[in-house]
Amino acid sequence: MEEVGEEVEIGELLHIREYIENHEHSSFDFHVHQVEYYFVCNLVKEKSNKAPTNPGSHQVGVEWIHINDLLQYRIYPKELRKYIIQHVNHEKSPVYLGDIN
């Protein structure tokens, strides 16, 4: 509900990514180190298009896209797109992705 405006069921952990120094914003946030966890999630109900209850500070909206169009969108980290597609295609990919961008 917080960022997507929909109730989701959280599933398995798919990937872990570290944000350390190998990213396009390193010139101004080189001191940042964060660990990000990516999970499979499913909508509990059909989309209701509710507004997020607690959007991110720089979030401008929510857009639901078809998985076949994923490579046409700016998603960060960019490298994550290929791993999402691999998951949808039932292909194996590593859980720990390291400092990908």
Secondary structure, DSSP 4 states (H G I P E B T S, - for coil): -TTTSS-EEEEEEEEEEEESSSSTTHHHHTT--EEEEEEEEEESSS---PPPSS--TT--------GGGGGGS--SSTTHHHHHHHHHTT----SEEES--
